[in-house]
Amino acid sequence: METVIIHFSDKSTLSLNEGDFLIPILRIDKDNQIFSSLDQPTELWNHIQNGLIPSIMDVFVKCDFFYLKNDPNTVYNSKAIVKIEIN
């Protein structure tokens, strides 16, 4: 099973596996109001050449924050990522 380790600027790490679900948290600007909204869960899938990177980047390019479906009590800042390693 493919695994990646995400390194954050505070030196913490997060391990993700194929089949994990990420929930993007989107910023919505509507009628002069700003609020957050949860986007569709994204299942991490293994690309034949690039591993989990494409499915992870599908989430990170559209949101500043995300959480794991199995751990909604921790929200991560995708802009604080400094490195993603395939293991």
C-alpha positions in Angstrom: 0.0 0.0 0.0 1.3 3.4 -1.0 2.1 5.8 1.9 3.1 9.5 1.9 4.5 11.6 4.7 3.5 15.3 4.8 6.0 17.6 6.6 4.6 20.9 8.0 6.4 24.1 8.8 6.1 23.4 12.6 8.1 20.2 12.1 5.0 17.9 12.6 4.2 15.2 10.1 1.1 13.4 8.8 1.2 10.0 7.2 -1.5 9.2 4.6 -2.3 6.0 2.9 -4.1 4.9 -0.3 -7.8 4.8 0.5 -7.7 7.6 3.1 -10.2 10.4 2.6 -9.4 14.1 2.9 -12.1 16.7 3.4 -11.2 20.1 1.9 -12.5 23.2 3.7 -13.3 25.9 1.2 -13.5 29.7 1.6 -16.8 31.0 0.2 -17.3 34.7 -0.6 -21.0 35.3 -1.2 -23.1 38.5 -0.9 -20.4 40.4 0.9 -20.0 37.6 3.5 -17.2 35.1 4.0 -17.8 31.7 5.4 -16.3 28.2 5.2 -17.8 25.1 3.6 -16.9 21.5 3.4 -16.1 20.2 -0.1 -16.6 16.6 -1.3 -14.4 14.0 0.4 -11.5 13.0 -1.8 -10.3 9.4 -1.6 -6.5 9.1 -2.1 -5.7 6.9 -5.0 -2.4 5.5 -6.3 -1.2 6.9 -9.7 0.9 4.3 -11.6 3.9 6.7 -11.9 3.4 9.4 -9.3 1.9 7.5 -6.4 -0.5 9.4 -4.1 0.8 12.9 -5.1 -1.8 13.7 -7.8 -4.8 12.8 -5.6 -3.3 14.8 -2.7 -2.6 17.8 -4.8 -6.2 17.7 -6.1 -7.2 18.7 -2.6 -4.4 21.1 -1.7 -4.7 23.3 -4.8 -8.3 24.3 -3.9 -8.2 24.8 -0.2 -6.3 26.3 2.7 -7.5 23.8 5.2 -8.4 20.1 5.3 -9.1 17.3 7.7 -9.1 13.5 7.6 -12.5 11.9 7.4 -11.6 9.5 10.2 -10.3 12.5 12.4 -12.6 15.5 12.1 -11.1 17.0 15.4 -7.9 18.0 13.8 -7.8 20.6 10.9 -4.6 21.0 8.9 -3.4 24.1 7.0 -2.3 23.0 3.5 -0.3 26.2 3.1 2.0 25.1 5.9 3.2 22.0 4.0 6.9 22.2 3.2 7.5 18.7 1.8 5.6 15.6 0.7 7.5 12.3 0.6 6.5 9.0 -1.0 7.4 6.1 1.2 
